[in-house]
Amino acid sequence: MMNAADEHHRSDLGRRVATRRRQLGLSREEVAVRSGSSPGYIAYVEERLPAPGIEFLVRLANALETTVQDLTGLTAELAPGEGPAGSRPRLETVDEKECWALLDDHGVGRVAVEAADGPDVFPVNYRVLGRKVLFITTSTSALGIAAAAGAEIAFEEDHLDEAFRQGWSVLLVGPVRTVADPVEARALRDAPHSQPWAGDGRDTAVLLSPHRVTGRRILVPGAPGTADGSDGRET
């Protein structure tokens, strides 16, 4: 595990490479084989301030199933999904077990709540606890007010693979409640990955207990996640 000094010296490129590698579940050794490099150089790219040439960046982007633009941050401020649809895409239903697996144990999604002036949709950090989802917010936020009333909300998380024009989305619907016990609430707030990116004194723990869990996936033949150039999923 890197210490604070190592983290300080990481480049934006290194953070993006490391994040994408973890998303794919790859080791540095596997990325090195894919990109024709060495594990030591992959570590150097992730942890230091490298200036690799475009030829290596292209190989690295291919190894990580993404684009040079994404790795270097040129698309960081652009809305996702600007590219055209893939060739012969197909839409599949994702079962509940896989929906929870796709959510993993934490991430960033969106919630939809009924606010005083109409529907409100906004991004939130989340953490999965068994078959519930934890949010940390403020008591006066739209989510906090909904939780205090035991209202029903929708929560959505998705992932787009811009390089191959495919992706998935998961939707959870159910009531939310505020965690009233102060000891339990503090334990939830202090747990790893519970602190929201927005910060600013958010201290209200909210739990979503979904009664509906659905998902969809777009697959493009020949892209990662398909068995061949026709229409089979990997087994």
C-alpha positions as CSV (number, residue, x, y, z in Angstrom):
1,M,0.0,0.0,0.0
2,M,1.3,3.4,-0.9
3,N,2.0,6.0,1.8
4,A,0.9,9.7,1.7
5,A,4.2,10.7,0.1
6,D,3.7,8.2,-2.8
7,E,0.1,9.3,-3.3
8,H,1.3,13.0,-3.5
9,H,3.7,12.1,-6.4
10,R,1.1,10.2,-8.5
11,S,0.2,11.8,-11.8
12,D,-3.4,12.2,-13.2
13,L,-2.4,9.6,-15.8
14,G,-1.2,7.2,-13.1
15,R,-4.4,7.6,-11.2
16,R,-6.5,6.9,-14.3
17,V,-4.4,3.9,-15.3
18,A,-4.6,2.4,-11.8
19,T,-8.3,3.0,-11.6
20,R,-9.0,1.5,-15.0
21,R,-6.8,-1.5,-14.2
22,R,-8.7,-2.2,-11.0
23,Q,-12.0,-1.8,-12.8
24,L,-11.0,-4.6,-15.2
25,G,-9.6,-6.7,-12.3
26,L,-6.2,-6.9,-13.8
27,S,-2.8,-7.2,-12.1
28,R,0.2,-5.1,-13.2
29,E,1.7,-8.2,-14.6
30,E,-1.3,-8.8,-16.8
31,V,-1.3,-5.2,-18.1
32,A,2.4,-5.5,-18.8
33,V,1.8,-8.6,-20.9
34,R,-1.0,-7.0,-22.8
35,S,0.9,-3.8,-23.5
36,G,4.3,-5.4,-24.2
37,S,5.9,-3.7,-21.2
38,S,7.1,-4.8,-17.7
39,P,5.3,-4.8,-14.4
40,G,7.9,-2.4,-13.0
41,Y,7.2,0.2,-15.7
42,I,3.4,-0.2,-15.2
43,A,4.1,0.5,-11.5
44,Y,6.2,3.5,-12.4
45,V,3.4,4.9,-14.6
46,E,0.9,4.5,-11.8
47,E,3.0,5.8,-9.0
48,R,5.3,8.5,-10.3
49,L,5.3,11.3,-12.9
50,P,6.0,9.6,-16.2
51,A,6.0,11.1,-19.7
52,P,5.5,8.0,-21.9
53,G,5.5,8.3,-25.7
54,I,2.3,8.1,-27.8
55,E,3.2,4.6,-29.0
56,F,3.3,3.2,-25.5
57,L,0.1,5.1,-24.6
58,V,-1.7,3.5,-27.5
59,R,-0.6,0.0,-26.4
60,L,-1.5,0.8,-22.8
61,A,-5.0,2.1,-23.8
62,N,-5.6,-1.0,-25.8
63,A,-4.4,-3.2,-22.9
64,L,-6.9,-1.4,-20.6
65,E,-9.7,-1.5,-23.2
66,T,-10.1,2.3,-23.3
67,T,-8.7,5.2,-25.3
68,V,-5.7,7.5,-25.0
69,Q,-8.1,10.4,-24.6
70,D,-9.7,8.8,-21.6
71,L,-6.3,7.9,-20.0
72,T,-4.9,11.4,-20.4
73,G,-8.0,13.1,-19.2
74,L,-9.0,14.8,-22.4
75,T,-12.6,13.5,-22.0
76,A,-12.8,14.0,-18.2
77,E,-15.2,17.0,-18.5
78,L,-17.3,15.7,-21.4
79,A,-20.6,14.0,-21.0
80,P,-20.3,10.3,-21.6
81,G,-21.7,8.5,-24.6
82,E,-20.9,11.0,-27.3
83,G,-19.7,8.3,-29.7
84,P,-21.9,6.4,-32.2
85,A,-23.6,3.1,-31.3
86,G,-21.6,-0.1,-31.8
87,S,-22.1,-2.6,-34.6
88,R,-25.1,-4.8,-34.0
89,P,-25.6,-4.0,-30.3
90,R,-28.1,-6.0,-28.3
91,L,-29.9,-5.3,-25.0
92,E,-29.9,-7.9,-22.3
93,T,-31.7,-8.1,-18.9
94,V,-29.4,-8.4,-15.8
95,D,-30.7,-10.6,-13.0
96,E,-30.8,-9.4,-9.4
97,K,-27.7,-11.3,-8.3
98,E,-25.6,-9.8,-11.0
99,C,-27.0,-6.4,-10.3
100,W,-25.6,-6.5,-6.8
101,A,-22.3,-7.8,-8.2
102,L,-22.1,-4.9,-10.6
103,L,-22.7,-2.4,-7.8
104,D,-19.7,-3.9,-6.0
105,D,-19.3,-2.5,-2.5
106,H,-19.2,1.2,-3.2
107,G,-19.2,3.8,-5.9
108,V,-21.0,6.8,-7.3
109,G,-24.6,6.7,-8.6
110,R,-27.7,8.9,-8.8
111,V,-30.8,9.1,-6.7
112,A,-34.2,10.4,-7.7
113,V,-36.5,11.8,-5.0
114,E,-39.7,13.7,-4.9
115,A,-38.8,17.2,-3.6
116,A,-41.1,20.1,-2.7
117,D,-40.9,21.6,-6.1
118,G,-40.9,18.3,-8.1
119,P,-38.6,15.4,-8.9
120,D,-35.0,15.9,-8.0
121,V,-32.1,13.8,-9.4
122,F,-28.5,14.1,-8.2
123,P,-25.2,12.1,-7.8
124,V,-24.4,10.4,-4.6
125,N,-21.6,8.3,-3.2
126,Y,-22.9,4.9,-2.0
127,R,-21.9,1.9,-0.1
128,V,-23.5,-1.6,-0.3
129,L,-24.3,-3.3,3.0
130,G,-25.7,-6.8,2.3
131,R,-28.9,-6.0,0.3
132,K,-29.1,-2.4,1.4
133,V,-27.4,0.8,0.2
134,L,-25.9,3.4,2.5
135,F,-25.8,7.1,1.7
136,I,-24.2,9.8,3.9
137,T,-26.0,13.2,3.5
138,T,-27.4,16.1,5.5
139,S,-30.7,16.1,7.3
140,T,-31.9,19.1,5.2
141,S,-31.0,17.6,1.8
142,A,-33.8,16.2,-0.4
143,L,-32.5,12.7,0.4
144,G,-32.4,13.4,4.1
145,I,-35.9,14.8,4.1
146,A,-37.2,11.8,2.1
147,A,-35.5,9.4,4.6
148,A,-37.0,11.2,7.6
149,A,-40.4,10.6,6.0
150,G,-39.7,7.0,5.0
151,A,-40.4,7.9,1.4
152,E,-39.6,5.8,-1.7
153,I,-36.7,6.7,-3.9
154,A,-35.0,5.4,-7.0
155,F,-31.2,4.8,-7.1
156,E,-29.3,4.2,-10.4
157,E,-25.8,3.3,-11.1
158,D,-24.3,2.6,-14.6
159,H,-21.0,2.1,-16.4
160,L,-20.2,3.0,-20.0
161,D,-17.3,1.5,-22.0
162,E,-16.7,4.3,-24.4
163,A,-14.1,2.4,-26.4
164,F,-16.5,-0.5,-27.3
165,R,-19.8,1.4,-27.1
166,Q,-21.3,-0.9,-24.5
167,G,-22.3,-0.7,-20.8
168,W,-24.8,-1.5,-18.1
169,S,-27.2,0.1,-15.7
170,V,-28.8,-1.0,-12.4
171,L,-31.9,0.5,-10.9
172,L,-33.0,0.0,-7.3
173,V,-36.4,1.3,-6.0
174,G,-37.6,1.2,-2.4
175,P,-38.0,3.2,0.8
176,V,-35.2,5.0,2.6
177,R,-34.9,5.6,6.3
178,T,-32.6,7.6,8.6
179,V,-30.4,5.6,10.9
180,A,-31.6,6.9,14.2
181,D,-29.2,5.1,16.6
182,P,-26.2,7.5,17.1
183,V,-23.8,4.6,17.7
184,E,-24.8,2.8,14.6
185,A,-24.9,6.0,12.5
186,R,-21.3,6.9,13.6
187,A,-20.0,3.4,12.8
188,L,-21.5,3.7,9.3
189,R,-20.1,7.1,8.7
190,D,-16.6,6.1,9.9
191,A,-16.6,2.9,7.8
192,P,-14.3,2.7,4.7
193,H,-15.7,4.3,1.5
194,S,-18.6,5.9,3.4
195,Q,-17.4,9.5,3.3
196,P,-19.0,11.4,0.3
197,W,-16.8,13.3,-2.1
198,A,-18.8,16.5,-1.5
199,G,-17.8,16.6,2.2
200,D,-19.1,19.7,4.0
201,G,-20.2,18.1,7.3
202,R,-22.6,15.5,5.9
203,D,-23.4,13.4,8.9
204,T,-26.8,11.8,8.3
205,A,-26.7,8.1,7.5
206,V,-29.5,6.9,5.2
207,L,-30.3,3.3,4.2
208,L,-32.2,2.2,1.1
209,S,-34.0,-1.1,1.3
210,P,-35.0,-1.8,-2.3
211,H,-38.0,-4.0,-3.1
212,R,-37.2,-3.8,-6.8
213,V,-33.7,-4.5,-8.3
214,T,-33.4,-4.5,-12.1
215,G,-30.6,-4.1,-14.6
216,R,-29.9,-3.9,-18.3
217,R,-26.7,-4.4,-20.3
218,I,-25.8,-3.3,-23.9
219,L,-23.4,-5.8,-25.6
220,V,-21.6,-5.4,-28.9
221,P,-20.5,-8.6,-30.7
222,G,-16.7,-9.0,-30.7
223,A,-16.2,-6.6,-27.7
224,P,-15.2,-7.6,-24.2
225,G,-18.0,-9.6,-22.5
226,T,-19.0,-11.5,-25.7
227,A,-17.8,-14.9,-26.7
228,D,-17.2,-14.2,-30.4
229,G,-18.3,-11.9,-33.2
230,S,-21.9,-13.1,-33.2
231,D,-24.0,-13.1,-30.1
232,G,-22.8,-15.4,-27.3
233,R,-21.9,-14.2,-23.8
234,E,-18.7,-15.5,-22.2
235,T,-19.1,-18.6,-20.0
